Every structure is written in structure tokens, then in C-alpha cells.
Amino acid sequence: MLAKEEFILLRDFIYDKTGIHFAENKTYLLESRLTNRLGELGFSTFQDYYYFLKYGGEKVKAELTSLFEVVTTNETFFFRNPPQLDAFKVLLKKNYLNGTIPTQPIRIWSAGCSTGEEPYTLAIIMEEISAVMGKNIPYVIYGTDISLKVLDSAKRAVFNAYSVRGMDDALRKKYFTENNNLHTLKENLKRNIKFDFLNLMDTDAYRRYKQMDMIFCRNVLIYFDEKMKKKVIDHFHESLKLQGYLTIGHAESLHNISRAFKPLVFPGTITYQKG
Ligand SMILES: C[S@@+](CC[C@H](N)C(=O)[O-])C[C@H]1O[C@@H](n2cnc3c(N)ncnc32)[C@H](O)[C@@H]1O
């Protein structure tokens, strides 16, 4: 059982490394997520595990990869929250495709992309708009996450029925091949998407992601406390081009977090613009 003192030590350690905040009423959740790690490493108490994380030297690096996997929640699916995607289409057409096709690729960042459904959804939308316009719109989508496991899965791009359940049948058939209830994304959709590890807690990492036209960071901030949310949003502000757009989860808000963005109201959703 995870004693209160152990909970506090591990909670603070996890927060320092990831920004993910486990409130005290989530003690049981943290315990159940860490129990397997203890088993695999052969520790009999959570305190031993904590001392290993803190003072285990070189071996800790590999363990952090596993720790990041167990403390994150990776729920995602294609075409999540359609009103946000409709707003994305409106903004694209209005700002970047205004009669002409941009010469430079539109730069989009899906931060906390999990197994890839979000960046691939955005790519499908770009492809569909390109088809309607009869021209290839240049774009690049960056998908980043703290979990190497979900990034591997994103690159593989084989999805179960749950992931694609919200998709229109015609679109699903166009972009996937189906076999035994598994949906494999067609290779050509991967060409403009780059997946990489990025820990949103790591200030230096943001330097690689600049001059973005749009950032999607949906259903990620919810796991952070206010201090971490402010840090992440300030970095996103720097990573965006002037007047670039930020989309966060529909249940998340920038209220009390940042005044540096202008809220733009769309049917059923709000998108933020760097002002
Ligand atoms: C619930 S999923 C959201 C996926 C997708 N954005 C969506 O809305 O469908 C949250 C993702 O955020 C990632 N995450 C959590 N903390 C992170 C951090 N500090 N840095 C980078 N990614 C993080 C998790 O690994 C997880 O894949």
C-alpha cells in the first residue's frame, strides 16, 4: 500500500519530471499505476522505488521512459470534438488559403499527440481541402508526446475500431485499409507528419518548435497544475507566429492562465489567437 509520505515523495518527483499533478484524492490511482513498476524492478516498497528513481544513476533514464508511460493517460480517437475541427477548417480557408495556395508549408503542431489520431485527423482535413481546391496545399504536422510507446504506435498507424468510430464511412475507406477489424492508415498520409519525443516540462525542447501557424494541445493541460499550465501556454505563445492559433481541449480554458491570447468564438467552441 502507498503510504501518505511515499505518495508525496513520488507525486513531487513525477511533477518535477512531467508537470503531471496527482491530487491527494488520486493516491489510489497512482498506487495502481506504479504497482507494476515495483513488480518488474523487484522492489517491495514504494519508498525503495522512489530512492531508486532519485539516486539510481544511469539506470534511471530507462526507468523514466516506463514511468512516463504509466503516469500518462493516452485516450484519443479520430475526429475528436468536431466543432474544434470545423473551426480549424474555417481558419485555414480564411487565413492561409485565401484564394491562393501558400508557398511555404502551413506549420501545425499537435503537442501531446498520443497514438497519432489527432495529427492524422488534421492531415486528413488538409488532404480533403486540397482535393476540393484541386491543388496540393503544402503543410507539415509535428506530433510530439512524452511517451515513447504511444509515439511508436503513432508511427505504426494501425488503429482499432474504437479509434475510428467517429469517422465518416467514406473517409475511413479512403484513408485506411481494413483487415480483421484493424484499420491501417495509407502510407501517403504519413508523408507530411513528423513524430518526436517532447516533454512539455522541458523548457529547452520548445526551441525546436518555432514559427508555428497552429498549435493543438487538447486534453493535455487537464493533467497539469496552474503553474505548469502557465509555463506551457507561455512557451506555446513563443512558438507561434504572430497571429497564430492555439486550440486546447474543449473542457480546458486559458482563464487565469494567460491574457496573451484573444479568444475567437466559433459554433460550440473557442480557439485562441496570439494577439
Ligand atoms: C489524453 S491524451 C490527448 C491526446 C490528443 N491530444 C487528443 O486530444 O485526443 C494526453 C497526452 O498528453 C501526453 N502528455 C502528458 N504529459 C505530457 C508532457 N509533460 N509532455 C508531453 N506530453 C505529455 C500523454 O502522454 C498523452 O498521450
The ligand as a Gaussian input file, in Angstrom:
#p B3LYP/6-31G(d) Opt

LIG

0 1
 C       -5.459000      12.338000     -23.250000
 S       -4.103000      12.349000     -24.379000
 C       -4.668000      13.555000     -25.560000
 C       -4.399000      13.152000     -26.985000
 C       -4.910000      14.097000     -28.052000
 N       -4.310000      15.404000     -27.894000
 C       -6.408000      14.195000     -28.010000
 O       -6.943000      15.211000     -27.532000
 O       -7.085000      13.271000     -28.442000
 C       -2.865000      13.246000     -23.438000
 C       -1.461000      13.056000     -23.987000
 O       -0.594000      14.022000     -23.369000
 C        0.657000      13.423000     -23.139000
 N        1.401000      14.156000     -22.083000
 C        1.131000      14.228000     -20.765000
 N        2.074000      14.935000     -20.121000
 C        2.965000      15.344000     -21.067000
 C        4.165000      16.113000     -21.034000
 N        4.666000      16.601000     -19.891000
 N        4.815000      16.325000     -22.190000
 C        4.342000      15.824000     -23.357000
 N        3.220000      15.090000     -23.465000
 C        2.536000      14.849000     -22.328000
 C        0.313000      11.995000     -22.722000
 O        1.379000      11.097000     -22.901000
 C       -0.894000      11.696000     -23.626000
 O       -0.519000      10.973000     -24.773000

